[in-house]
């Protein structure tokens, strides 16, 4: 792992140790977040599968009834019966926060006070299959909205999991090893400089001691010479 290109000083070493501490803490938090996101993602995936199967079952029923209704009714009567819908809906979209991810929540309100008032035609000229198709469409609408919300939440959580995974890997395999390698390098350089300084100090000390000894020896010799001359 390549180390960072920095000056090997104690100030840089202190800064890198702080950054390493923050990176390790951030790595743990992101891993916990990733694991929790995965747990919620798997739960939503199972819910999504169940909802989709339920919705598809309802839709197959609706399509079957429409096919039968179109077979037993003339095209003109069928089109006239469905030309002017009696019921409408207004979709309300809100958001909820799931692990710092904003996911949609869908709700709806019918345009009339009586939500069950869904048949835009009289029953004299229409078939029971058309009634069943309209009724099943009305029943399935809330589940369709719920399925849409769950599928969108699954997509958003999947994107957030991938983004979190990349951050975890970047910290685990790039940033933290770089900090550790750089700290090790700086510490080694500082220790090497300290040993060099100690060696130089010892040499200076030895030179000073040698000078002192030589000076004392010279003074002693001078004193001996003077004593010899006087006696």
N, C-alpha and C positions, 0 to 999 in steps of 0.2 A: 504494500500500500504506500503510495507516494505521500510524503509529508508536506505540510504547508511551508511555503517560502516566507519565513519570518526571521527576524533577528533573535539569536539565542540570548535573550536577556531575562532577568528575574521578573521584570514587569510583564513581559510577554508571557512568561511561564505562568504567572498568577492569573492573567487574563484567560489563558487557554484552559487552565484548571476549572475556572468558573464556567466557561463555555461548555466544557466537557460535562460538568455536573448538570447543567441545564439540558444538554442534549440527551443524557441518560434518563433524566426525569421525563423529558418530552417523549422519548422513545417508549417508555413504560406506559405513559398515558395514551399514546397513539395505538399501542398494541391492545390495551384494554378497550379502547374505542372500536378498533377493528373487530375484536372478538364479539363485542356486544352487537355491533352492526350485523355481523354474520349470523348471530343467533336470531335477531329480528328478521333478517332477510329470509332465512330458512322457514321460519314460522309463516311469514307472508307468502312465500312460494307455495307452501302447502295450502294455505287459505285460497290463494289465487287459483290453484288447480281445482279445488273443490267448487269454487264459485263458477269457474269456466265450465265445468261439467254440468252444473245445475243450469246455467244460462243456455248452454247449447241444447240441453234436453228441452227446455221451455221453447226455444226457438224452433227446434224440429217440430214440436207440437203445433206452433203457430203456422209454420210453413205447410204442414200437412193439412191443417184446417183450411187454410187459404186455397190450397190446391183443390180440395174437395168442394169448397164453396164456389170457386171459379168454374168447376165442372158442372155443378147443379144449377148455377145461376147464369143468366146471360151476362155478357160483358157490359152491356149498357146499364143494366140494373146494378151490377156490382160497382161500376165506376160512379154511378149516381149516389149510391148508398155511402160511399167513402169520400165524396167530393167536398163536403163541408164538415170538417172535424168539429165535434161538440166540446171537446175538452182540450186544454192546452196546459203546458207547464212552464214555469220560470225556474231556471237553474241558478242556484246560489253557490258560488265557489269561495271556500275559505282555505286557510292554511293551518297546519299544525306542525310543531317542531319535533322531529325525531332525531336525537343525537346530532343536533345542529344542522339537520337537513329539513328544509321546508317542503312538506308534502301536501298535496291538495286534499280537501274534503268536500265532497259534492252533496248538495241537498237540493230539494225541489219543492215547489208549491204549485198546486193546480190553479188554473185561472177561474174556476168556479168553486163555490162553497161546498158543493156536493162532489167529493172526489170520485164517487162511484158512478157519476153521471157521464158515461163514456161512449154510449151508443149514439152515433150521429144519424140514425135512421129509425124508421118504424119497423116492427117485426113482421108485418104482414107479407112483404115480398122478399124477405131475406131468409137465408138458411141458418140452422142451428150451428153449423160449422163456422160460419162467419162470426156469429156471436162468440163462439169459443175462442176464435183467433183474436178478436178484439179484447176479450177478457184476459186472455193469457198475455197479450202485449201489455196491458195495464199492470198485471201482476209482476211481469218481468222487469219493468222499467226501473224500479228501485235497485234491483239486483244488478242491472246493467251499469247503473251509476256507481254502485259499490265496486263492481269488477273493474271499471275504468279507473277508479281512485286507487285500488289495490295494485293494479298493473303499473300505474304511474309511480306509485310509491316504491314498488319493486325495482323499477328502472333507476329511480333516483338513488335508492340505497345501494344498488349495484355500482353506480358511478362513484358514490362516496366511498364505498369499500375499496374500489380500485385506486382512488386517489390517496386514501389513507394507507393502503398497502405500499404504494410507491414511496410515500414519506417514511414509513417504517423501514423499508429496505434502504433508503438513502441514508437514514441515520445509522442503521445497524451495520451496513457494509461500506459506507463511504465516510460520513462525517466523524462518527465516533472513533473508528480506526485511525483516521487522519489525525484527530486530536491526540489520541494515545501515542501514536508514532512520533508526532511533533514534540509532545511533552517529554517523551523518552529521549529524543535527540537533544533538546535544550538542556535537560537535566544532565545528560552525559557531557555536553559542552561545558556547562557550568562547573561540573565536578572536575573536568580536565583543566579548566582555567584555574580552579582553586588549587589543584595539585601543582600546576605550573607556578602560581603565586607563592605557594609554600616552599617550593624548590628554590625559587629566586630569593625568597626571604632567608632561607637557610644559607644560601651562598653568600648573601650580603652579610649575614651574621658571622659566618666563618671568616670573611674578609676583614670585618671589623675586629673580630677577636685576634686575627693574625696581625693586624696593624697595631693593636694594643700590646700584644706580646712583643712584637718587634720594637715598639716604642719603649716598653719597659726594659727590654734587653739592651737597647741602645743607651738608655739612662743608666742602667747598671754598669755597662762597660765604661761609660764616661766617668762614672763615680770611681770605678776601680782605677782607671788611668790617672785620675787626679790624685787619688790616694797614693799611688805608686810614685808619682812625681814629687809629692810633698815628703815622702819618707825615703 
